[in-house]
Amino acid sequence: MTLTKSAAKFQNTNSSSFNFSETFDLYAKAESVIKKIELSKFQNLYIPAVNELRYAGNHLLRCLTHNDIHAAEEELARANRHCKRAIYDAADAYCLFFLDEINTFKLDYKDVIISEIIPEYTNYLAKAREVKEFISSTKGVEENEGDSHKIYNYDKAIEYAEQLKEIFDILEANRDELNKKIRQDNKDTRRFIITTIISIAVTGATIAACIFSWTELQEKKHNRMLDKIKNSNIIQH
């Protein structure tokens, strides 16, 4: 059957199963996320999503050229499922990218009290842990179970990816302020050390002066005693 005749076939049917606009929207959404991953250092992670789109295209062609209406409906449904898995896989890779970047940020400022600059920082880390647990939920499970998870949670995967991107943007936007804080903290630390050294030196000098004064006083007392003894001996003779 030619594509022209196939198109006519779908126009003549009253079945609501042939919703090509849904397939187009799903395909476009998956492709959009894949393009973002292509620009990241995790570009190899988008390969599973690309494969899913390739499978979706195969089923879509079968749908358009199939003689049997019910079989064509199933092919279109399969195409949609592959698109949803593609979206999930692409969003999964995107989440991994942002999780890695957030962890890098965490290590970069491990010696800084970040919450002083970013009050919601602990909540951001909690969200990152939540996403990590979510994308780990398909690891080590049966293929069918993992596919079902992807099909029913592809929208949530996209939502998580967008949330991580927002967190990442906020963290990156505050790097300058955190770097200023590090420089200020270092300056304060140096000032404290210098002040402490000076205080110790002054205290030491004061103690030394006191010891010297006390020693000098004791020596004078001792000399006076010796003078008294000498004078006493002279009178006796």
Secondary structure as UniProt FT lines:
FT   HELIX           3..12
FT   TURN            16..17
FT   HELIX           20..38
FT   TURN            41..42
FT   HELIX           43..46
FT   HELIX           47..65
FT   HELIX           69..108
FT   TURN            109..111
FT   HELIX           114..116
FT   TURN            119..120
FT   HELIX           121..136
FT   TURN            137..140
FT   HELIX           143..173
FT   HELIX           175..236
//
